Amino acid sequence: MKKIFESETPENLIKYTSSYLAKIYPGYYRTGSSNFNPMDYWVYGFQMAALNFQTDDTPMELNEALFNDNGNCGYVLKPDILLDPKLGFNPLNTSTMKNKRILEIKIISGQNLPRARDLVKDITDPYVKVSIFGVPSDCYEKKTKSIKDNGVNPIWNHDFKFLINCPELAIVRFSVRDDDVGKDQLIGNFAIRLLSMKSGYRHVRLKNKESKGTLFVGIKIEPVNKNIDLTQIDQIDYV
């Protein structure tokens, strides 16, 4: 597929996948269980991505977020932009995206966060990272400050604002980590399709080995219009 991407236009790829099923495999020479990013292919309409389910990584989180819309079974219908080539959608050209949204997320607080996996005796210094996955122009990553020695009821009250050019293909991930010397340890995370999010105040239940901990967040999603000042949106940080 990497070779095909170099020789074919996005429009031709979407035209092909609108009529034919296609499955993407890892390279035959790979010996490990790491996964490729399925989003790289979903945005062109490729329907199936062969992933190693024994590897708990970001690609598997995205896969779970996508199929949560259907109870983790069967299939999820592609959006119209990938079903009808006449709409002229190009994942590399934001001018072909007609459904832009402003996503505002307020990370308010956390509740009963577990200790990091590898630091059983350590007191948690948690921070929250919000990542957006989708078309290349919608790949963001922002984080809050860390709260010292408080995993029971940390309060951040941190606001994020994102311009989402293609909400039909965007997935939002909340990741809570322990700020530590060296590699920050994962506490828990949760990923969801943007189209499945609803405005309002929500509790986000974190995924971890202990099935413990929640985030309290505020969500606001609104269409882009002439009254919105796009200069107030956070500068893009690509994942």
N, C-alpha and C positions, 0 to 999 in steps of 0.2 A: 504493500500500500504506500509506503514511503516513496517508492519509485513512481507509482501512479500519480501521487500528489504533485510530483514535479512536472508531469507531462499533461495532466488533464486540468481543465478549469473547474472551479467549484460548481458552476451551473451544470456542467456535464455530469459531474458526480451525483448531484442531487437528482438530475433527470434519470440517471441509471437506477439509483436506489428507490425512486418512486415507483418503479415497475418490477424490480428484481430484489430478491432476498440476498443479502451478502453477510458473510461471517468473517470476522477478523481474528487471526490466531497470533500468538507470540511467535517470534523467530524460532525456527526449528533447531537452531544451534544453542539456544539458551538451556542451561542446566539448573538454574535456580527457580524459585517459586515467586519471584517478584512479578508485579503486574504492570502492564502498560496503562496509560490513561484512556479509558473508553470514551471520554468526552471528545477527544480529538477526532473520533470517528462518528459519534452520534450526531455532531453538528452538521455532518454531511449526509445524514439519513441512513447510515449503516445500522442495520437492525440488531446484529448479534456480535457480542464481544466475548471471546473465550478468556475467562479469568480463573485464577487459582483461588478457590474459595477457602483454602487452608491458610491463606495469607491475609491477615487483618491489617489492611493498609488503606490509603486514600482512595484508590480505584474501587475497592470493595465498598467503601462508604458511599461513593457516588452511585454504584450499582444498587445498593440497598435503598438509597433515597429515591431513585427512579422508580423501582418496583414496589415501594411502599404505597404508591398511589393505587395499586391493585392488590393489596394484601399479600405482597410478595409471591404472587403466583400469576401464571398466564403471561399476558403481554400488556404493554402500555402503548396506546395508539400515538403515533407521531403527530406533531402539530401540523396544521394546514400548510405552513411554509415549506415543509419537507415532503408533503404529499402532492402538491400541485406546482410543477416547475414553472408554470405560467406566471406565478407570483414573483418570479425573478429574485428569490432570496439568495444572498451570497454571504456566508458567515464571515467573510473577510472585509465586507463593505457595509458599514453602518447605515449608509443612505438607503439600503434595501430593507431596513428594519423599521416597520411602521407602528410598532406597539411599545415604544419606549416607556420606561417607568422610573420613578424616583423611589428608591427604597431607603427608609430611615429606620435605623435600629438603635434603641437605647438599651444598653446593658446596665440593668439596675443593680441586681444583687445575686448572690448565690446562697444555696441552702444545703447544709450537711454534705459538703464535698468530701469524698474519700481521700485518703492520703495517696500520694503517687505510688505507682506500682513497685518501683525499685527502691523506695525510700520509706519503708514501713515505719521507722521510728522518727522520721523527720516531720516537723510542723510545716504545714502547707503555706506557701506564699503564692496564691493563685492569681492568674490573669486570664483574660478571655481573648481569643483570636477569632475574628470573623473572616471567613474566606468565601469568595464567590467564584464558582466555576461555570463556564459556558463558552460562548464564542470568544475568540481572543480578546476582543475589546472589553469584555465583561469579567476578566480575571483580576480580582482584587484580593488584597490581604491587609487587614488592619487589626491592631490589638490595643487593649486597655493597659493601664498601668497595673503593676502587681500590688496586692494587699499583703502586708507583712504579717505572718503568723496568724492567719485567720482563714480556716476552711469551713467554719461553722456558719457564719453569716457575713461574708465579705460584701462590701457595698462599693460599687464602681461609679454608677451614674455617668456613664460614658456614652456619648452620642456618635453615631456613624451615619454618613449619608452617601449613597452610591447611585450613580447613573447606570441603569440596566438597559442596554440597547435591545437585547433580545430576551425578554422574560420567559418566552416559551421554552428556552433551553437552559435556563439558569438554575443552578443548585446552590443553596446557602448552607455553609457548615459553621457550627459553633464548636470551638475547641477550647477546653479549659486545661491549662498547664501550670505546673509548679515552677516558679522562677527560681533557678538554682545555678550554682557554679557549674560550668560545663554545659551538658545537654539538659534542657528543660524537660521534665518528666510529664507524660500525659496523665491527666486526671480523668477526663471523660470528654466525649464529643457527641454531636448530633448533627445530621445532615437532612435537608428537606428541599424539595423542589420549590422554587419561588411561587409558582402558580398554586401551590398547596398552602401557602402562608396566608393568614388573614390578619387584617389590621386590628390593633388592640393590645391589651396587656396579656401576656402568656407566660406559662411555666414551661420551660424546656427540660425534659427529662434526659439526663445524660446517659450515654451508653458506655459502660465499663464492666469489668469483671464482677463487680459487686452490685451492679444495677442500682447505684446510689448517687444522689446529688441532683439538684435542679438549678436552673438559672431562671431568674425573673426578668423578663424583657418587655419592652414596648416596641410595637411594630406599626409602621405607617407606610402604605404603598399608594402612590398616586400617579396618574398619567403625566407625561411631560406636556406642558402647555406654555404659552407665551408669558404667563405670569411667574414662572419659576426661574429663578436666577441660577443658571448652571455653574456660575463661577464660585458659588458657595459649596459646591460638592468637593469632597476630599480629593486631593490629587491622586491619580491612578498609581497604584503599586501592583505590578504584575506578579502573579504567583510563579 
